[in-house]
Amino acid sequence: MRQETDLFKTILVPVDFSPCSEEAFRVACQMARLCGAAVLVLHVIDTSTLAAFHRLGLLAVPSDAAPQRRRLRHHARLNVRQLLESKVAADVKIERQIVEGVPFAEIAKVARTGNVDLVVIGSYGGRVGNVDKIFFGSTAEKVVRTAGCPVLTVPLPVSASQRRSSR
């Protein structure tokens, strides 16, 4: 059911490995199949988490930051590999990229410099309900404002039981 179109050639899907970002990955792969597009999977290692670890005393000394970064990068590679090996990714040309920084800024930078035609992003990630979201907005909202290309936000799918009870 592949229809080659010029609508989208490269679809960026940022993932934080939350259920919502996994749903966005699924949608991005379906769209890529329909359009004949390539998917760029991007994971941003949030450097602010390392600063938070240090403030909370989870890093004994600042020199623990480098090994922690390596662990985060290794964890990201393993999780991205699982996505790429999933049935969802079958028959889709996929590239992956892991970077460090502020998630919305890195996503916007890749969208603007990587010839991205569409960003497909989960409408909320793994840190729902924290103070950052209350005061500064979600990563998805910031990406919508800064990406420079169309952005499709994907919510968690409504389960069949929830659909029946809402009728």
C-alpha positions in Angstrom: 0.0 0.0 0.0 2.9 2.3 -0.8 2.1 5.6 -2.6 5.2 7.5 -3.5 4.4 11.2 -3.1 6.5 14.4 -2.8 4.5 15.4 0.2 7.0 14.1 2.8 10.5 12.7 2.1 11.9 12.8 5.6 9.9 12.4 8.8 11.6 13.2 12.1 10.3 11.4 15.1 11.8 12.4 18.5 11.6 9.6 21.0 12.0 9.6 24.8 10.8 6.0 25.1 7.6 6.9 26.8 4.4 5.1 25.6 3.4 8.4 23.8 6.6 8.6 21.9 6.4 4.9 20.9 2.9 5.7 19.5 4.4 8.6 17.6 7.0 6.3 16.2 4.3 3.9 15.1 2.4 6.7 13.3 5.6 8.0 11.7 6.4 4.6 10.3 2.8 4.2 8.9 3.1 7.6 7.3 6.5 6.8 5.9 5.1 3.7 4.3 2.3 5.6 2.7 4.5 8.4 1.4 7.6 6.5 0.6 9.5 8.7 3.1 12.5 8.0 5.3 12.2 8.2 9.1 14.8 9.9 11.3 14.6 8.7 14.9 16.0 11.2 17.3 16.7 10.8 21.0 17.9 13.8 23.0 19.8 13.0 26.2 18.5 15.8 28.4 21.6 17.4 29.9 19.4 19.1 32.5 18.8 15.7 34.1 22.5 15.4 34.8 22.4 18.7 36.6 19.3 17.6 38.5 21.1 14.4 39.5 24.0 16.4 40.9 21.7 18.8 42.8 19.8 15.8 44.3 23.1 14.2 45.4 22.7 11.3 43.1 26.1 12.0 41.6 28.7 11.8 44.4 31.1 14.1 42.7 30.9 16.2 39.5 33.3 13.8 37.8 30.5 11.1 37.9 28.8 13.1 35.1 30.9 11.5 32.3 30.2 7.9 33.3 26.5 8.9 33.7 26.5 10.4 30.2 27.9 7.1 28.9 25.2 5.1 30.7 22.5 7.4 29.3 23.9 7.1 25.8 24.2 3.3 26.1 20.6 3.1 27.4 19.4 5.3 24.5 21.2 3.1 21.9 19.6 -0.1 23.3 16.1 1.5 23.3 16.5 2.9 19.8 17.7 -0.5 18.6 14.5 -2.1 20.1 12.3 0.3 18.2 14.2 -0.3 14.9 13.9 -4.1 15.3 10.2 -3.9 16.1 7.5 -5.0 13.6 6.3 -1.4 13.4 9.6 -0.5 11.7 9.4 -3.2 9.0 9.9 -2.0 5.4 10.7 1.6 6.5 14.0 3.3 5.8 15.1 4.5 9.2 18.1 6.5 10.4 18.9 7.2 14.0 20.6 10.0 15.8 21.4 10.5 19.5 22.4 13.9 20.7 22.8 15.7 24.0 21.2 19.0 25.0 17.8 20.6 25.6 15.2 18.4 23.9 13.1 21.0 22.2 16.1 23.0 21.0 17.9 19.9 19.6 14.7 18.7 17.9 14.1 22.1 16.3 17.7 22.3 15.2 17.6 18.8 13.5 14.2 19.7 11.9 15.6 22.9 10.5 19.1 21.6 9.3 18.2 18.1 8.3 15.8 18.7 5.4 12.9 17.4 7.5 9.5 17.7 6.0 7.4 16.6 9.0 8.0 16.1 12.7 5.8 13.5 14.4 6.0 13.8 18.1 4.2 12.5 21.1 2.0 15.1 22.7 3.6 14.4 26.1 6.5 12.5 27.3 7.8 10.6 30.3 7.9 13.6 32.6 4.2 14.6 32.6 3.1 16.7 35.5 6.5 18.2 36.5 7.1 21.8 37.3 8.8 22.5 34.0 5.6 21.7 32.1 3.5 23.9 34.3 5.7 26.9 33.9 7.3 26.5 30.5 5.1 24.2 28.4 5.8 20.8 27.0 8.5 19.8 24.6 5.9 19.2 21.9 4.4 22.7 22.3 7.9 24.2 22.0 8.7 22.1 18.9 5.4 23.2 17.3 6.5 26.8 17.7 10.2 26.4 16.6 10.5 23.5 14.1 10.1 25.4 10.9 8.1 22.6 9.3 4.7 20.9 9.9 4.4 19.1 13.3 2.0 16.3 14.0 1.4 15.7 17.7 0.3 12.2 18.6 -1.6 11.4 21.8 -1.7 8.1 23.5 -4.3 5.9 21.7 -7.6 5.5 23.5 -8.0 1.9 24.5 -11.0 0.0 23.3 -12.5 -0.2 26.8 -12.2 3.6 27.2 -13.9 4.1 23.9 -16.8 1.9 24.9 -17.3 3.7 28.2 -17.3 7.1 26.6 -20.2 6.3 24.3 
